[in-house]
Amino acid sequence: MIKDRNQRAPTAAEREANKAFKTVRPTEAMTDYAKAQRAIHDNRERLKAERLAREAEAANCTKGG
């Protein structure tokens, strides 16, 4: 559908190019977002493991000491 009467319809080559670029752009953006989310998740898991280790060590010290 053409929204503006002065705008011409895209050619077949332009439509194919648009399809190719459309599939690439969101994938790259999502990849960056996914990488950032993965880094946040990994850091949170690392910090959780460190906290649990400290709590377990503190619990062992109070029971044994």
SERO-602299 format. One line per 2 residues: number of its first residue (from 1); their letters; for each residue z, y, x of C-alpha. Coordinates in steps of 0.02 Angstrom, whole numbers, plus 50000, padded with zeros to 5 digits. Layout:
REM SERO-602299
NUM = A = Z/Y/X ~ ...
//
This chain:
REM SERO-602299
1 = MI = 50000/50000/50000 ~ 49950/50169/50068
3 = KD = 50082/50301/50035 ~ 49982/50451/50094
5 = RN = 49803/50477/50038 ~ 49756/50553/50207
7 = QR = 49818/50401/50301 ~ 49688/50268/50337
9 = AP = 49717/50082/50313 ~ 49757/49988/50475
11 = TA = 49621/49878/50548 ~ 49642/49692/50569
13 = AE = 49676/49715/50754 ~ 49810/49846/50719
15 = RE = 49893/49731/50591 ~ 49896/49589/50718
17 = AN = 49968/49705/50852 ~ 50101/49767/50730
19 = KA = 50149/49589/50688 ~ 50166/49545/50872
21 = FK = 50271/49698/50912 ~ 50378/49680/50755
23 = TV = 50435/49508/50806 ~ 50479/49564/50982
25 = RP = 50579/49721/50945 ~ 50716/49649/50832
27 = TE = 50735/49497/50945 ~ 50769/49605/51098
29 = AM = 50892/49715/51005 ~ 50981/49564/50933
31 = TD = 50987/49484/51104 ~ 51076/49636/51176
33 = YA = 51196/49636/51029 ~ 51225/49450/51045
35 = KA = 51259/49468/51232 ~ 51387/49604/51199
37 = QR = 51470/49502/51061 ~ 51474/49348/51173
39 = AI = 51555/49448/51314 ~ 51688/49514/51194
41 = HD = 51721/49339/51127 ~ 51734/49263/51301
43 = NR = 51852/49400/51359 ~ 51962/49378/51205
45 = ER = 51970/49190/51234 ~ 52014/49215/51418
47 = LK = 52153/49337/51374 ~ 52218/49219/51239
49 = AE = 52225/49076/51364 ~ 52318/49184/51490
51 = RL = 52442/49240/51357 ~ 52475/49062/51298
53 = AR = 52501/49006/51479 ~ 52627/49147/51507
55 = EA = 52718/49105/51346 ~ 52725/48920/51391
57 = EA = 52791/48961/51564 ~ 52922/49077/51490
59 = AN = 52974/48942/51365 ~ 52990/48814/51507
61 = CT = 53095/48934/51610 ~ 53217/48968/51469
63 = KG = 53233/48782/51424 ~ 53252/48721/51603
65 = G = 53355/48862/51673
//
